[in-house]
């Protein structure tokens, strides 16, 4: 069977659009010739031996880089940053980190992959070895190129709200803190598997069995953050979700909607349903961590849909924890 290169994600109607990242590459981490924000925001490509291709990565440099600084790895949602639904186009991330002494590293690829190592190549999404890339290949190159101090944390939204927990369980020694916003922490339950199939198959056109094997097989439990919750012990944890009930950002004139009736309708229908589902997953994670006596900060908002303005709010709210463990 002939494998295709990872495709541009199809248009989806909640959070996704299209954007391109262009920068020089020589097979290693290479800084872009055209940084976006006074040399603070740069674009690089980092080669992945595991995936056999260069991965575009955006990097926000610290306010003061006169000394080695820590690193926050910040993951996008279902579109993987390959569309306009990303931290840079949908939030104030550049301004927010303008006065903070931390490197912010955002991979701009990985649509519908769950940022995990797939068992098999997929005809639609190609080769995905994201756990290997994010935990073994990317950090040493970031550390070398940016002169970091080797202290890391990781955060992500939606699809990546699941992934950051799994990545931390796969490599707990790599991170000091984890923040998961509106992610479903279950992968081996009916609800978790339904949510994953909606992302990977309905949106991405891929085959979930190529990811972790047959449903209910060992691969799904091996990547379930709740099943493997003991591996989160010792990490600083911040986890958040809304209730799915429309809140202050869910207005026709709200940010990201800007009067568009179609976008507003999607946020009111799909955004409410998705957030209500991930809210159930997040309560299940809270219960499991409570049983294991693993400390964590949970922010269960009484309102809020599955939308970027709420994730911007949560990035701000979680920063005292993240900045504290990073020493930033």
C-alpha positions as CSV (number, residue, x, y, z in Angstrom):
1,X,0.0,0.0,0.0
2,X,1.4,3.4,-0.9
3,X,1.7,5.9,1.9
4,X,1.0,9.5,1.3
5,X,2.7,12.4,2.9
6,X,0.8,13.9,5.9
7,X,-2.0,15.9,4.3
8,X,-3.3,19.3,5.0
9,X,-6.2,18.9,7.4
10,X,-9.7,19.2,5.9
11,X,-11.8,22.1,7.0
12,X,-13.6,21.6,10.2
13,X,-16.2,23.9,11.6
14,X,-15.4,24.4,15.2
15,X,-11.8,25.6,15.6
16,X,-9.9,24.9,12.3
17,X,-8.8,26.9,9.3
18,X,-5.4,27.0,7.4
19,X,-1.9,28.6,7.9
20,X,1.5,27.8,6.5
21,X,4.9,27.9,8.2
22,X,7.9,28.5,6.0
23,X,11.5,28.5,7.2
24,X,14.9,27.3,6.2
25,X,16.1,23.8,7.0
26,X,19.2,21.8,6.8
27,X,18.1,18.7,8.6
28,X,18.9,20.2,12.0
29,X,17.3,22.9,14.2
30,X,17.8,26.0,12.0
31,X,16.6,29.5,13.0
32,X,14.3,31.2,10.5
33,X,15.8,34.2,8.7
34,X,12.7,36.2,9.4
35,X,11.7,36.2,13.1
36,X,8.2,37.7,13.6
37,X,8.4,39.7,16.7
38,X,11.6,41.7,17.1
39,X,13.6,38.5,17.2
40,X,11.6,37.1,20.1
41,X,9.4,34.9,17.9
42,X,11.4,32.7,15.6
43,X,10.6,29.7,13.4
44,X,12.8,26.7,13.2
45,X,12.7,23.2,11.7
46,X,13.8,20.2,13.7
47,X,14.5,17.0,11.9
48,X,12.8,13.9,13.2
49,X,14.7,10.7,12.5
50,X,11.7,8.7,13.8
51,X,9.3,10.3,11.3
52,X,11.8,11.0,8.5
53,X,11.0,14.6,8.0
54,X,11.6,18.1,9.3
55,X,9.0,19.5,11.8
56,X,8.2,23.2,11.9
57,X,8.5,24.7,15.4
58,X,7.8,28.2,16.7
59,X,9.9,29.5,19.5
60,X,9.3,32.5,21.8
61,X,12.5,33.6,23.4
62,X,12.7,34.8,27.0
63,X,12.3,38.5,27.9
64,X,15.9,38.3,29.3
65,X,18.1,35.6,27.7
66,X,21.2,36.7,29.5
67,X,21.2,33.5,31.4
68,X,20.0,29.9,30.7
69,X,16.2,29.8,30.9
70,X,13.6,27.0,31.3
71,X,11.3,25.8,28.6
72,X,7.5,25.5,28.3
73,X,6.4,23.1,25.5
74,X,3.0,24.3,24.4
75,X,0.9,22.0,22.2
76,X,-1.9,23.0,19.8
77,X,-5.2,21.1,19.5
78,X,-6.7,18.8,16.8
79,X,-5.2,20.8,13.9
80,X,-1.7,20.5,15.3
81,X,-0.9,24.1,14.4
82,X,-1.3,23.3,10.7
83,X,-4.3,25.6,10.5
84,X,-5.2,29.0,12.0
85,X,-6.6,27.4,15.1
86,X,-3.3,27.7,17.0
87,X,-1.9,29.5,20.0
88,X,-0.4,32.3,17.9
89,X,-3.5,33.1,15.8
90,X,-6.1,32.6,18.5
91,X,-4.6,33.9,21.7
92,X,-2.4,36.6,23.2
93,X,0.4,34.2,23.8
94,X,3.1,36.5,22.3
95,X,2.1,39.4,24.5
96,X,1.5,37.2,27.5
97,X,5.1,35.9,27.5
98,X,6.7,39.2,26.6
99,X,7.9,39.8,30.2
100,X,8.5,36.2,31.2
101,X,11.9,34.5,31.4
102,X,11.0,31.3,29.7
103,X,11.4,29.7,26.3
104,X,8.1,28.8,24.8
105,X,8.3,26.0,22.2
106,X,5.3,25.2,20.0
107,X,5.4,22.4,17.3
108,X,3.3,23.5,14.3
109,X,2.5,20.0,13.0
110,X,0.8,16.9,14.2
111,X,-2.8,17.3,13.1
112,X,-5.2,14.6,14.4
113,X,-2.2,12.5,15.6
114,X,-2.8,12.7,19.4
115,X,0.9,13.5,19.6
116,X,1.6,9.8,20.1
117,X,3.7,7.0,18.6
118,X,1.4,5.2,16.1
119,X,1.8,1.5,15.8
120,X,1.6,1.6,12.0
121,X,1.9,4.2,9.2
122,X,-1.5,5.6,8.1
123,X,-2.4,6.1,4.4
124,X,-3.9,9.5,5.3
125,X,-1.6,10.9,8.0
126,X,1.6,9.1,7.2
127,X,4.1,8.3,9.9
128,X,3.5,9.6,13.4
129,X,6.1,9.1,16.1
130,X,5.3,12.1,18.2
131,X,6.1,10.7,21.7
132,X,9.6,9.9,20.4
133,X,9.9,13.3,18.8
134,X,8.6,15.3,21.7
135,X,10.4,13.5,24.5
136,X,13.6,12.3,22.8
137,X,14.4,14.2,19.7
138,X,13.2,17.8,20.2
139,X,14.3,18.6,23.8
140,X,18.0,18.0,23.3
141,X,18.1,20.1,20.2
142,X,16.1,22.9,21.8
143,X,18.4,22.8,24.8
144,X,21.5,23.0,22.6
145,X,20.3,25.7,20.3
146,X,18.7,27.9,22.9
147,X,21.1,27.3,25.7
148,X,18.4,26.4,28.1
149,X,18.8,25.3,31.8
150,X,17.1,21.9,31.1
151,X,14.0,22.6,33.2
152,X,10.8,21.9,31.4
153,X,7.0,21.9,31.6
154,X,4.3,21.0,29.1
155,X,0.8,22.3,28.4
156,X,-1.9,21.6,25.8
157,X,-5.5,22.0,24.8
158,X,-8.3,19.8,23.6
159,X,-6.6,16.8,21.8
160,X,-3.3,17.8,23.3
161,X,-5.0,18.1,26.7
162,X,-4.9,14.3,26.6
163,X,-1.5,14.1,25.0
164,X,0.4,16.2,27.6
165,X,-0.7,13.8,30.3
166,X,0.4,10.8,28.3
167,X,3.7,12.4,27.4
168,X,4.4,13.2,31.0
169,X,3.6,9.6,31.9
170,X,5.9,8.4,29.2
171,X,8.8,10.7,30.3
172,X,8.1,12.0,33.8
173,X,11.7,12.8,34.3
174,X,11.6,15.3,31.5
175,X,9.0,17.7,33.0
176,X,8.4,19.4,36.3
177,X,4.8,20.5,35.5
178,X,1.9,19.7,33.3
179,X,-1.2,21.8,32.4
180,X,-4.1,20.2,30.5
181,X,-6.9,22.4,29.3
182,X,-10.2,20.8,28.1
183,X,-8.7,17.4,27.2
184,X,-10.3,14.0,27.8
185,X,-8.0,12.0,30.1
186,X,-9.6,8.7,29.1
187,X,-8.6,6.6,26.1
188,X,-9.7,3.0,27.0
189,X,-13.3,3.8,28.0
190,X,-16.3,4.0,25.6
191,X,-16.4,7.8,26.0
192,X,-12.7,8.3,25.5
193,X,-12.6,6.1,22.4
194,X,-15.6,7.8,20.9
195,X,-14.0,11.2,21.4
196,X,-10.7,10.0,19.8
197,X,-12.5,8.4,16.8
198,X,-14.3,11.8,16.2
199,X,-10.9,13.5,16.1
200,X,-8.8,11.0,14.3
201,X,-11.4,9.4,11.9
202,X,-14.2,12.0,11.4
203,X,-11.9,15.0,11.2
204,X,-8.6,13.4,10.2
205,X,-9.8,10.7,7.9
206,X,-7.3,8.3,9.5
207,X,-7.7,4.8,11.0
208,X,-7.5,4.7,14.8
209,X,-6.4,1.1,14.7
210,X,-3.2,2.3,13.0
211,X,-2.6,4.4,16.1
212,X,-3.0,2.0,19.0
213,X,-4.3,-1.2,17.5
214,X,-7.8,-2.6,17.8
215,X,-10.3,-0.8,20.1
216,X,-10.1,-2.2,23.7
217,X,-6.7,-3.7,22.9
218,X,-3.6,-3.2,25.1
219,X,-2.4,-0.1,23.2
220,X,-5.4,1.9,24.3
221,X,-5.0,1.1,28.0
222,X,-1.2,1.7,27.7
223,X,-1.9,5.3,26.6
224,X,-4.7,6.0,29.0
225,X,-3.7,8.8,31.4
226,X,-6.2,7.6,34.1
227,X,-5.1,4.0,33.9
228,X,-1.5,5.1,34.2
229,X,-2.1,8.0,36.6
230,X,0.4,6.7,39.2
231,X,3.2,7.8,36.8
232,X,2.0,11.4,37.3
233,X,3.1,11.3,41.0
234,X,5.7,14.0,41.8
235,X,4.7,16.3,38.9
236,X,2.9,19.6,39.4
237,X,-0.5,19.2,37.7
238,X,-3.1,21.8,36.6
239,X,-6.2,20.5,34.8
240,X,-9.2,22.5,33.7
241,X,-12.5,22.1,31.9
242,X,-15.7,24.1,31.4
243,X,-19.2,22.7,31.9
244,X,-20.3,23.1,28.3
245,X,-22.9,25.7,29.4
246,X,-22.4,28.9,27.3
247,X,-20.4,31.5,29.2
248,X,-19.0,35.1,28.8
249,X,-17.0,34.3,25.6
250,X,-20.0,32.6,23.9
251,X,-21.5,35.7,22.2
252,X,-22.1,36.6,18.6
253,X,-19.7,39.4,19.1
254,X,-17.3,37.3,21.1
255,X,-13.6,36.8,20.3
256,X,-13.1,34.3,17.4
257,X,-16.7,34.7,16.4
258,X,-16.8,38.3,15.5
259,X,-20.4,38.4,14.3
260,X,-20.2,35.3,12.1
261,X,-23.5,33.5,12.6
262,X,-22.2,30.1,11.3
263,X,-19.2,30.1,13.7
264,X,-21.5,31.1,16.5
265,X,-23.9,28.3,15.8
266,X,-21.1,25.8,15.7
267,X,-19.7,27.0,19.0
268,X,-23.2,26.8,20.6
269,X,-23.8,23.3,19.3
270,X,-20.5,21.4,19.0
271,X,-18.5,23.5,21.4
272,X,-21.1,22.9,24.2
273,X,-21.3,19.2,23.5
274,X,-17.5,18.6,23.3
275,X,-16.8,20.5,26.5
276,X,-19.5,18.7,28.4
277,X,-17.9,15.4,27.4
278,X,-14.4,16.4,28.3
279,X,-15.7,17.7,31.6
280,X,-16.8,14.2,32.5
281,X,-13.4,12.9,31.6
282,X,-11.7,15.6,33.8
283,X,-13.9,14.7,36.8
284,X,-12.9,11.0,36.3
285,X,-9.2,12.0,36.4
286,X,-9.8,14.1,39.5
287,X,-11.4,11.1,41.2
288,X,-8.6,8.8,40.2
289,X,-5.9,11.2,41.4
290,X,-7.8,11.6,44.6
291,X,-7.8,7.8,45.2
292,X,-4.1,7.7,44.6
293,X,-3.5,10.8,46.8
294,X,-1.6,12.5,44.0
295,X,-1.9,16.3,44.5
296,X,-3.3,18.3,41.5
297,X,-5.0,21.6,40.9
298,X,-8.4,21.2,39.1
299,X,-10.3,24.2,37.8
300,X,-13.9,23.2,37.0
301,X,-15.6,26.2,35.5
302,X,-19.4,26.4,35.9
303,X,-19.7,27.7,32.3
304,X,-17.6,27.6,29.2
305,X,-17.5,25.9,25.8
306,X,-14.7,24.2,23.8
307,X,-13.2,27.4,22.5
308,X,-9.9,29.3,22.4
309,X,-10.9,32.3,24.6
310,X,-11.4,29.9,27.5
311,X,-8.0,28.3,26.9
312,X,-6.3,31.7,26.9
313,X,-7.9,32.3,30.2
314,X,-6.6,29.0,31.5
315,X,-3.1,29.6,30.3
316,X,-3.1,32.8,32.3
317,X,-4.6,31.1,35.4
318,X,-2.2,28.1,35.3
319,X,0.9,30.3,34.8
320,X,1.6,30.8,38.5
321,X,1.9,27.0,38.9
322,X,3.9,26.5,35.7
323,X,6.1,29.5,36.3
324,X,6.7,28.4,39.8
325,X,7.9,24.9,38.9
326,X,9.9,26.3,36.0
327,X,11.5,29.0,38.2
328,X,10.5,31.6,35.6
